[in-house]
Amino acid sequence: MELIVKERSLDSVLEADTSRILKSLWFRPSTIPTWKSGQIVYGCAFLLVLLLTILSLILDQWPSQVFSGDPVLTTVAVLLLLLLITGVTVIIWRQPQDPTTLHFRVHALPFHPLVSIFVKVYLMVHMTTWTGVLFGIWMGIGFTIYFGYGIRHNLEENTEQHTSLQLLITGQKHPWC
């Protein structure tokens, strides 16, 4: 008897936690972004890329069946597109954003990045194997140059070194010490 009561109370706790999580996804608990809202956006963005990749693969591998009216593939494509992708996009859209004005903002957020990701993944799915290998090699070269330059020309680190060198030359103390 006692085991049944504990099991039921555990089920009600799990249901309450699940209900609270779902409510926080759809309804903003606050208008200020938090670590939790950032993690929700990161997770949803990963899920969005995964869903768009699956949709791109379906449209690439079986386009004639999807567009000819095959009920199974058409249903899968429609469910992916309308329900899951739209739902995840709305969850991202409902999360609080930083109210400070920025010099640059993405227009039509989150729809512009959504369409951009879909087009890029769809085009990458159509690449041949050799083109994919070359693409990977050139991306590796590009990342090496980008991060190599960024690490060497880091303004924050160079500013600290320059300030330390000037203070050493003039014999002054650092203002924070």
N, C-alpha and C positions, 0 to 999 in steps of 0.2 A: 504494500500500500504506500509506504513511504517512498519507494523507488519511483512509482508512477507520479506522485506529486512533484518530486524533484525533476523528473523528465519533462513534465508539463511546464513547470516554471522556467526551465532552461529553454524550452521552445518559445515561450512568450518573451523571454529576454532577447533571443535571437531575432524574433519577429520585430520587436521594438527597435533593435539596432538597425535591422535592414530597413525598416520604415523611416527611421531618422536619417540614414544615409541617402535613401531615395529622395526624401524631402529636401535635403541639403543640395542635391544635384539640381532639382527643378526650381526650388525657391531659395533665393539668396538669404542666408542668415544675416548678412550685413552688407553694406555698400562699400566697405573697405576690403581690398584684397588681403588675403592671409596666406600662410604657408599651405594650408589645406586646399584653398581654392586654386593655388598654383599647381599643386599636385594633381588635382582633378583635371585641370586643363592639360597638363603633360600626359596623363593617362588617356584622356579622350583624344588627344592629338595622335598618340601612338595607335590607338584603336581605329581612328579615322584613316590613317595611312594604311593599316592592315586591311580594312574593309575596301578601300579604294583599289588596293592591289588585287584583291580577290575579284572585285568587279571588273577590273581591267583584264585579268586573265580569262575570265568567263567570256567577255566580249571579244577577246583575241582568239581564243581556242574554238569557240562555237558561235560565231556571229550569225551564220545562216539559221541555226536552230533557234536562237534567241529572237531574231527578227521575223522568222517564219511563223511563229506562234506556238512553238513547242511548250506545252504547259509547265513542265518542270523547270526548265532553264529560264523561261520568262518569269515565272513566279520567284525563283531565286534572285534574278537580277532586280526585279521590282522590289522585293523585300529588302535586299541590300541597299538599293538606291533610296527608296522612299522612307522606309521605317528606320533602319539602323543608322545610315549615314546622316539623314536629316535629324534624327533624335540626338546623336552625338554632337552634331553641329549646334543644335539648340542648347545643349548642356554647356558647351563652350561659350556660346553667346550670352547665356544667363549668368556667368560668373562675373563677380565685380571686377572693374578695371580701375587702374590708378587714375585719380582725378587730376593729377598734375599735368600741365600742358607740356607736350614734347615737341621737339623740332621736326620730328618725322613720325608719322603714324601710317599704318597700313590702311588703305581705303577699303571700304566694304568688308570689314572684318566680321565674321570669319569666312564669308562666302568667296572672296577673291582668292585667299590661300587654298580653300577647298577645291575650287576649279583648277587652280594652278597645279596642285598636287596630282589631281586626276589626269590632267593632260600630260604631265611629265611622266607619270608611271605608265600611262597608256602608250606613250611613245617609246619608253624603255622596254616595254614588253615586246614591241615589234622589232627590236634590234636583233641582228644575227649574233651568233656566239662570238665570232671574231670582232665584231664591232663592240660588243660588251667587254671583251678583253682589252681592246684599245682604249675604250672609255675608262675602265678601271685604272689602267696604267697612267693615262693623262690626269685623272683625278688625283692619283697618288702623287704625281709630280707637282700638281697645282697645290695640294695641301702642304707638301713639303716647303714649297716656296712661300706660301702664305704664312704658315706658322713660323717658319725660319725667320722671315722678315719681321713678323710681329714680335717675336721674342727678342730679337736684337734691337729693335727700335721702339721698345716699350716706353712710352712717355713717362709713366709714373715712376718706373725704376730709374730712368735716365735723370729725371728731375731730382730724385732723392740723392743720386750719386753726385750730381752737379752741386746741389746745396751742401752736401757733406764736404765736398772738395773746397768750395768757397769758404765755408766756416773753418776748415782746417788751415787754409791759407791766411785768413784774416785773424784767426785765433779767437773767434767769438764762440759763444755757446749756442746750441740749437734752441730755438724759442720754445720747444716742447719739453726740454729737459729742465 
